Amino acid sequence: MGRRPTKTADPKRKPQREPVLSPDPVPNREIRRAKAEMSFEDQSLLGPLFGQFDANLVQVENRLGVFISARGDQLVIEGPEDSVGRAREVIQTMYDRLAQGQDLDAGAIESLIAMSNEPTLEGIISGEKDAPPIMIRTRRKTIVPRSANQIPYMRQLARDELIFALGPAGTGKTYLAVAQAVAQLITGSVQRLILSRPAVEAGEKLGFLPGDMKEKVDPYLRPIYDALYDCMPPEQVERRIASGEIEIAPIAFMRGRTLADAFVILDEAQNTTREQMKMFLTRFGQNSRMVICGDPRQVDIPGGDSVSGLADAVGRLEGVEGIAVTRFTAADVVRHPIVGRIVEAYEGKAE
């Protein structure tokens, strides 16, 4: 849908002109006001840039406490000086993403706003100077960082041999690992993907669930399937699983193997025991890469007496050459913004 010629002409816009600003953390400080103007060369991108009923611009306004008016290919941003600068950078990056053929939705905009505190937001997306952009290209989409800690994590996925990704749900730990694995499989850097997680039972014993072993463990591996289908066409996923190029299995199936020429991902690693983690890590083979993902604060090991293999492994291996560790926080949650607030609330209670 095309954009409106002026924002005031849109009846679904909020009637107030100036948004309600958050209290200044430094009382009695004079807030400097500013105004910035922007224009865009490719007018065909203005519709998706502004969003239906200018929803994208409203989102930037509400989150950054500025007022944005649009006329033709011109935008005017008004508000506190710092907020105007952030809003301008966010909107420019939104436009650049669309120009590069990347998706732009409410989640992506929220992530760009969250990262706008970073001094190099524009360079993060487009690549600083002669550096290549930080992105993962798969058959279905191009993936760029959506939080501050995803930036070093994506660099580690492309560079290091063994990566530990720690943090709460929704931070992109497993999703980005699967995307990098798919990208390397497509380019031939690895010959197969091996995706695993512990099949921690939740009230039902595997032996009493219907079906063969694959059908018993598939529900535990569903998040990995979801990430695969988001990065590759479903028919390719099924074909590669049938040919053995993609293997999805519980961690118990890894015993006694050497995983060479493979990109190996262990999800929900906090639910491994020390013995399972040692077994899994020692499967590492030539020309392989291994990513271990988990949230140390959500351990569901049956019995509750076992020490998490994830925490034990990070304590032993952090700082070892060739091994990288990224720690995500609630600020890195890239699902619906309420998920980040839920994580923060639970972490506060835990403390």
N, C-alpha and C positions, 0 to 999 in steps of 0.2 A: 504494500500500500504506500502511496506517495506521501510525502511529508506535507504538513500544513504550511501555507505561505507565511504566516506569522504565528507565534505561539499563543498570543492573546486571542486569536481567532478560533482556537480549538476549545469547544465547550467542555471537554473532559479534562482540561488542565485545572490544577488547583487555583482557586481565585486569588489567594494572597500573593503579593508580588515578592516580598522578602521572606525567605524561610526563617524559621525560628532557630537561632544559633545557640550552640552549647555555651554554658558559662565559661568565661575566660579563666583558665587555671591560674593566671597571675592577676589578682584583683587590682583594680584602678589603673591597669595598663591601657594606654590608648591603642585601639585596634585600627590599624592602617587599612583604608579601603583602596581597592584597585579595580581596574577595568581592563579587559583584554579582548581583542578582536581576532577572529579566525576566519579564514576562507579556504575553500577546498576546490581543487581543479576538476575532479571527476564528479559531476553532479549526479551520475547514476548511483553513486554510493550513498547519497544523502538519505534516501529512504531507510535503508537498513542501519545507517549510522544513527539517525534520530530515533528510529523505532516507531512502532505503531502508536499513534496518538502521542508522539514524542516521549514514549516511555523510557527510552534510554537516557535522554537528557534529564528527565525528571529524577531518575535514579541517581545520576551524578549530582544534581541539585540537592536532593535530600540528604545524601551521604556526606557531602562536602560543605554544605551550608552556603551555597552561592545561588545566584539567579542567572539563568541563561535565556537569552532571547535570540530568535532565529528569523532572518529575512533573506530570501533567496539563498545564495551559497555562503552567506555571512552569518557568523555566530558572534554574539557579544556576551561576555562573562563578567559579572559584577559581584563583589563581595569582599571579604577580608583578603588581604594581599596574599598570604600563604595559601589560602584555599583556592583563590583564583589561579595561582600558578599550578597547583596540583590538578585542578579541573582541566586546565588547558592541556597539560601533559597527558592526562587520561584520555581526553577526547581525541587528541592527535594520535595516540597509540591505537585507539579504537578504529580510527580511519585507516591507519597503516595496516592493521590486521585485515580489514575488509579488502584493501587494495592488494594484499598478498593472497587473497582467496581463502582466508581463514574464517572460521565460524565466530559469530559474536552473539552471545546470549546473555541473560541476566547474570548467570554465574560467572561468565568471563569478565563482565563489566565489574562485578563485585570484587573479583580478584585483582583487576587492574587498579581499582580504587584502593584496595588494601595495600598493594605494592607501591602506590604512589608516594609513600614515605621514603622509598628507596631512592637514592640520588641518581640512579642510572636506569630508570624505568624504560625510557625509549631505547637505550642501548641493549637492554635485556632482550627486547623483542627483535630488533633489527640487526644486532651485532655491532659492537663498538669498533670504530675504525676499520681495520682489516680483519677483525675477528669474525668467524662465522656465526650466524644466529644460533641461539640456543633453542633447538626444536627437535622433535622426533617426527619423522614422516612415515606414515603407514599407508596402506592401500585406501583406507576410508577417510583419513583426516590427517592434518598436521597439528601436532601438539606442542604448545609453548608453555613456559612456566606460569602458574597461576597463584603462586605464593612465594614469599622471599626464600624459604628454605628449599623450595623445589628447584631453584637455580643451581646451587652446588650439587644437589642430588642428581639432576639430569647430567651435569658434567661428570660426576662419578660413574653413572651408568654407562657412559661412553668411554671411560678411561680406565677404571679400576677393575681388578679381577674379582674381588670379593667385597660386597657392600652390605652393611647392616643398616636397615631403615627402621627407625624406632619412632613411635608416636601414635596418637589416637586415630580412630576411624575417620575417614573422609579427607585425609591429607594427601592422598594420591600415591601412597607408598607402593601398593601392589599394581595399581593401574599403570603408573609410569614404567614400572619394571616390565610389565607385560608388553607395553607399547614398544619399549626399547628392544625387547626380545623379538617381537614380530618384525621390527625394522631390520634387525640383523639377520633374521631368517630370510627375509625377502632379498636382501643384498648378497646372501651367501656367506656372510661372515661366520655363521655357525650352521651346522647341518640339521640341528633339531632343537626343539624347546622341551624342557622337562619342568613341569609345573606341579608342585606338591604342597601338601599341608597335612598336619596331623588330623586324623579323623576322631576328634574328641566327641564322645557321645553325649547327647543332651536328653537324658531320661529314657532312651531306648537303646537296647543292645543291638549291635549290628547283626548278630545272628538271628534276631527275631524280625528284622526288617525284610520285606518281600524282595524277590529278585536275586540275580547273581551278584558277584562281588562288585562289578562296575555299578550296577543299579543301587547297591547298598551305599556306596561311598560318593556317588555323584552329588547328592544334596549338599555334602560338606564342601564340595569343590565348585559349587555354583558361582561364587563371586569371580573365580578365575575364568570360567566360561563366559561370563558377562563381559569381562574386560577383553577377551579374545574377539568376541562378536562385535565389539565396538571398534576394533582395529582392523578386522578383516571381514570380507563377505562371508556369511554363514556357510555357503557351499565350499569355500576354500578351507575354512576351519574343519569341517567334517571330512573333507578329502585328505587333509594333512594329518588328522587324527587317525584315519583309517590306514594311511601309509606309514604311520609311525614317526613322522616328522614332528608332530606335537604329541607329547605324552603327558597325561594328567593322572596322577596316582597318589595315594596316601604315602606318607613318609616311610611306613614299614616296608613298602615295595622297593626301597632304595638299597636295602642291605645287600652287601656282597657285590655291588656293581662299581664300575669306574665310569664316570660320566664325562667322556671326552667329546670335543667338537660340539659343545652344547651350551645353551644359555639356560641356567637352572635357577628356578625361583622357588623359595620356600615361604609360604604365606602362613599367618597365624603362628609364627615360630615361638611365641611366648608359651604355647601349650606343648612344647617338646620337653622331655626330660634331658638332663645332662648327657645321659648315655645316647639318646636319640640324636642330639645335636652333634656330638662328637662323631657318631657314625655318619651323619649326613655330610658334615664338612670334609671328612676324609674320603668322600666319593669324588672329590675334585680331580678332573683329568686335564690332559693337554688341550690347549686352545679352547678353554671353557671360561665362562663367567658365571658367578653365583651371587644371587641377591637374597638376603634373609630379611623378611618383613615381619613386624609384629609390634604389639603394644604391651610393654612390660607391666602395665597397670591393669591388664585384663587377663590374668592367668586363670585358666579353667582346667588345670590338670586334675584328673580324678583323684580323689583322696585328700588333696590339699597338702600332702606332706612333702611332695617332691619339689626340689628347687628348679625354677624355670631354666631350661637349657639356653634360652636366648640371653637372659641376664648374665648367666655364667660365662657364655662365650664372649660377649662384649667385654666383660671384665678382664678376661684373659687375653683377648686379641686386639683390643683397641690400641693403636699406635704401632702395630706390626706393619712392616713395609708391604705395600700392595693391598692393604685392607683399609676400607673407608667406612666411616660411621656418620650418618645423618640423623639428627634428632628433631622431629617435628613437634609442634605445640598446637594448642587450640587455635592460635592465630593463623595456622596454615590450613585449616579446614576449608575445603573448596566445594563442599556440598552447599545446601541451603544455609544462609547465614544463621538460622536458628540452631543448626547442628553445632556450630562453634560455640554458641552461648550455652548449649546443653553440656558440651564437654567441659567448658570452664566452670560451670556450676558443680558438676560432679567432681572435678579435680579439686575445687575449693573445699568441698565436703570431706574428700579423702585426706586432705592435709589437716 
